Amino acid sequence: MKNNFKGYFLVFSITCTFHAHASINEYIYPYSSPSYSNYGTIGLVQMPSARFQPEASLALSWSHNDPYIRGSLIAYPFDWAEISYQYTDINNALYSDSPLFSGNQSFKDKSFDAKFRLAQESTFLPSIAVDGRDIAGTGVFSSEYIVASKMIGHIDFSLGIGWGTLSGNSITNPLERISSRFKTREKLGDSQGGEFQFNTFFSGPAGLFGGLEWYIPNAHGARFKIEYDGTNYLEEGFTELNSFVLERIRPASSKVNASFVYPLSNSLHLKFGYTKGNTLNFGFSYFGNFRKRNAIVPKNDPVAKVPNKDIVKRITSKEDILLYKATLKYLSERDFYVQKVNIAKNELSVMYSQSKYENYAMAAGRVTSILNDISPSYIDSFTLVNTNGGIDMHQIEIPRADFNRFKEYKYTTPLKREVAIKSPALDPSYEFTPQSIFPSLFWKINPALRTQVGGPNGFFFGDIRLGGHAEVLFKRNFSIVSSASIGLIDTFDTLKNQPNSILPHVRTDIVAFLKESRKFAIQNLQANYYIKPSKDLFVKLSGGILEEMFGGIGFETLYRPFDKNFAIGAELWSVKKRKFNQRLQFQDYETVTGYINYYYREPRSQILLAVKAGKFLAKDSGFNIDFSRRFKSGLRMGAFFAVTDISKEEFGEGSFDKGFYFFLPIDTFFNFYTKGEVGFGLRPITRDGAAFLNHSHHLWGVTDQAQLGNITRDWDTFYD
């Protein structure tokens, strides 16, 4: 009987398992993406879960849960990692312990979170994640937790154990059995923050929390959440001992919280809830995934075909000069700028530059397609040399027969085996060179936005401007680039700044720069001269207004082997601080700054390590380490930290420089291709330590096309 019972139970369990998987599609399709908690990360009402968005996702979450108004920016560099920045307005406390200085400004708290998946959910086992909340902030919300989540039918269950502010349902810390260090939790001390308090992690009393997320049947992803709150409200936020607290946080009358989530789409969620037995709350969240190309707007920008190509071929077969002129005409009409052309026996060689495509393989494919349409039959191979800044970057040799053989079905993999991709030879000879008129002027006008995000006076300050960008080309490798803007409207009036840094104010005067340049500003006026002394060595000489806060002269050099994944370089600059109005005048402060730069990109994951070591703008010495990852869409997301030889006291609030950022190609938002990117960067505190010069046209970016892996990673788009 017992054996029969076990058998029946096994069959029942398997049947339920299959039913559970079916239920997911039946009940939560089409809007099934994870939802966000009031805290700003994926979770229940207040409590976290072990759920993640897919890698290459970005999310924005906002909630109002008195006394907290919280905005969160969340990034997912991997399927198993959630990195978030929290900005919280705590409206029951003044900005500082000085009412005169605070005015009507409430306290603003900034913090970083990092959650990692330890185990992936399977048929019988849950997903498990570990997280550190407020790991480098003031410690107002400092906590750690381990949580497990399991989907059963159309209900997602979560159960976890937390420390710090998540120890409200107190139990003995199980880690005490490992070490007595975990028995008590040290206070974080002052409210400045900025350090990783490793000695407090997973220490002190622990607490349990849990809940469920019920996907309502046939409601297109609408869901109801209920949880047992593990927050220790006596530890969270501020107590009456803080002189700048206006009133105590309303104590909880219940540990049960509930909320309703209504998805307007798979990406946009609205939420309404009730917490602590006495507080209504609401908010929204939005996420997008940028793993694939054209993730937002599909492209409708095919290569323009050559009309009457058979007639064109007959004409170009008569004389080489006619083929040259056709090459110049049809490439320039399609945004490819011919530098040189040569015809040697049966080979057509074209040196070109372009400023439309971030994808170098696609650009080469479109050039090849045009040449194929206009070249007479005796041309059996094409050699393409791509340039940037007047310097040769890469060379692709393409057999014409193979190009046409694989073209119909876009078989890029076999084509790749037939082509040769290499570093160009130095000073190759060309028969045809277009008559260029120097100096040449290129310019554009576009709207511009300057922002101050996450400051003590408010979350966002900014201005809308009319910006102009111009480049005067005196030679192919010598130019002057400039950027200027006129202010139209801004919100800087109430923006305050009282730099208290004992270091030279190389960055903490940012508010003065923003305010005094609100009518007109010159962001950049820089002369650049590029040299390529040898096949893999690049040099840039620059002078002028190098960035918004500094001008001067200097040079940069970079050794970047074409078929390797690393590069090493150096730079040296003599600079002077600009006046706050961002015109052509300078202040008295001047310094010499320089660095050794090292880069390594792991080809499979596209993770880039960038290390900068040397002397920074405030005359401190140290290093900056930057990790970033690039996805097929062109999205880059990364994080950095810097340590120099100044003390924590000298650095000031934050203790050391750190932050994260992301950049998206501009054409993500359009149905046509265009170069450029738009991004967003966050650091808890803007300080003067570890500040380096942000001169334009860094050689690492200029030479991006001079690396084999950066061409082959997008080879599948060659025929697009």
C-alpha angles and dihedrals in degrees: 000000000000090000090049090050091051090050093049090047091051092050090047091050093049091047090051090049093055090044090052092055091047091049093059092063093038098051111026102034127141102018103039105137117128117269131227132246128227087261089066103249131090110290148091122298100307100339127082130243135202094252126120139186117240117273118278090037126135123195140186122202130183130180141169112212108155125275088017130070105183134187120187134190112200130190131189110201089169136017088252101046133074116185117184141178117210125201113186131187106207101197097187092067136058122242091252141357088265111082090192092058095038096052107172093333116123124214117284119205127192126192145161127228129193124191124183132188114237098181134016119232115258135179094284105012129070131235110260126202138176125207143183115209121203089000096165105019136086093296094243089131099021112158145130131210146176115214136179125204128192129181113219113177106315095332122093111206123199130187127175150161121228142189133202112017089001094063096091095120091054123212132159111282105252089208090069086083089064098045139350087230089082094057098085132030119222119227114247093232118215126025096245098090126166099139131100105247097206093162091066098048114123091351133129127026117347130214139198127234136170148150147152141257112214117200103214111234116259092356099118094248100321109147144186122221130199127173147170104242116232097184118129098214091187089063099036119088118344136333132214088265090076110088092213096057111111097192139351119264111263106265118240117257092186137027092210117095128183137186142173122223121200118188116213086187136345088276104038120062131178120202137192124184152162120226138182090010091277112051131083117206139180140179148140140236135202130190136176132189118224102178096113129054118268089016095166109024122023113231123249098181110109122173111275110249121231108248118229091006094171090059090046090053092052090052096047091049092066100065138003091232090060091053089049092051092047090051091051093046102046097040094048091049087058097048098265115125114213115219101173139350132199134182115199115173104302098347127096113201121192128184111199144162129207139185101191108073127060086187108080095189092054091048091052091047092053092048089051091049092054093047090049090054095051105033122098119243095261091069104091102169140033127210116198122194115189120204136191126185088003091298126115111247109176143348128217122191112200126187106223095217091055092047091056094039093061098030101091095058096028094239097178097164097063089040090056089059091057101046128077119224114189147142110281121252116254116259100354117190120250128185098207126050121170117239101252121196113222132232095042123185126214121179146159138185122215141154116273135199129202118192143187106200129186097010126155094254097053144328098263136024122165151143135226114225143177106239132196128197124190138174125193112200113206094169131357090265100032124069146143117229124194140180127190136162143194120219117237105172135350145173098216097114095094095036110119131196130178106171109208097177117134088205122083107286099247095146110003091077088072093119092054090051092050095047101043094046096047094111100043133354138177107213098179141004106167134161115211129192117185126202132181105197094174139007097277102022124094130185132190125192115195141175140167133052098353100181142346095285106027142043133184144102135287148121141249129204130190132188107204117168109213098227097037132086098226139070134187129195149150138222136191128191138181105204143173129204116253125229116261095252089066095227123122100293127100138210126231098262114103135161145164115245131180143161146193109231126204127182133185126176120194102220101213100047095027090227112158125205114198121183124187118186129176144063117338132208096270089054092255119131129218142091142289120211120198128187120189140161130212124208133201091263090059092252112148122194126175150147134222143189133188134200126190138176095269120102126249089253092053093047091050128198111016095032092225137015119269142143146131136244146181134205129197127193110254091232089064086087098044137063092232135063122259135154124247138066140231122215150169129220131189133192123172094234134012105227136165099241120095092012114154132191115272098206116169126252099030110199092237088064096037091053097043088114091054095076126086097219093055090059099042096045089073098034091120088073095057093109096039 
